[in-house]
Amino acid sequence: MGEQQQVRFPQEVIDEYAALGVDLPALFSAGHLGTRMGVQILEASAEKVVGTMPVEGNTQPYGLLHGGASAVLAETLGSVGSMLHGGSSKIAVGVDLNCTHHRGVRSGLVTGVATPVHRGRSTATYEIVISDEEGRRVCSARLTCLLRDARPGDAARARPAGD
C-alpha cells in the first residue's frame, strides 16, 4: 500500500488537541477498516479533506471498484471534516450517506475530496467527489453528521488499539 504519509492539519487544530493529550493523526485516521482498505488521508481541515484509496483489493466480482469501498472513502473523509468543524468538544456521528456511482474503475488509485455544504452547531454536511487518476468523476457522495457533545473518555475510545 506504499509508505504511510503524514496528514497535514492546521496548526491551531494540532495545538487544540495536543493540549488535551490526544494523538490527532490517530484520532482522525481512517481507522481499522480504512487501514485494511488502504485509505490514506493526505490533507485535513474543516474546509477540505483529501484522501486516496487503491482500487486493487477493493473490487467487486466483476473487477470494478466496489461501491461500498467508495462509500467507506466518502464517509471517512466527510467524517474527518465534520470532526474538525465540531472541534474537540464535539463528536461527529454519520447519520446519512448517499452515493451516486458514475463510472467503473478497474485499477489505480482513486482520490476523494470532501468540502462542506453546511456547517452548523448540531450537524455538518459534506460533499465528497471521488475521481480516478485521469480526474474523471467516479462517485458523488453526500454525508451528514450529527455533532454531539463529547463525553469524558470519547477521545480515548477513538484511539487505535494498543495505544
Stockholm file with secondary structure:
# STOCKHOLM 1.0

chainA/1-163         MGEQQQVRFPQEVIDEYAALGVDLPALFSAGHLGTRMGVQILEASAEKVVGTMPVEGNTQPYGLLHGGASAVLAETLGSVGSMLHGGSSKIAVGVDLNCTHHRGVRSGLVTGVATPVHRGRSTATYEIVISDEEGRRVCSARLTCLLRDARPGDAARARPAGD
#=GR chainA/1-163 SS CCCCCCCBCCHHHHHHHHHTTCCHHHHTSCHHHHHHHTCEEEEECSSCEEEEEESTTSBCTTSSBCHHHHHHHHHHHHHHHHHHHHCTTEEEEEEEEEEEECCCCCSSEEEEEEEEEEECSSEEEEEEEEECTTSCEEEEEEEEEEEEECCTTHHHHHSCTTC
#=GC SS_cons         CCCCCCCBCCHHHHHHHHHTTCCHHHHTSCHHHHHHHTCEEEEECSSCEEEEEESTTSBCTTSSBCHHHHHHHHHHHHHHHHHHHHCTTEEEEEEEEEEEECCCCCSSEEEEEEEEEEECSSEEEEEEEEECTTSCEEEEEEEEEEEEECCTTHHHHHSCTTC
//
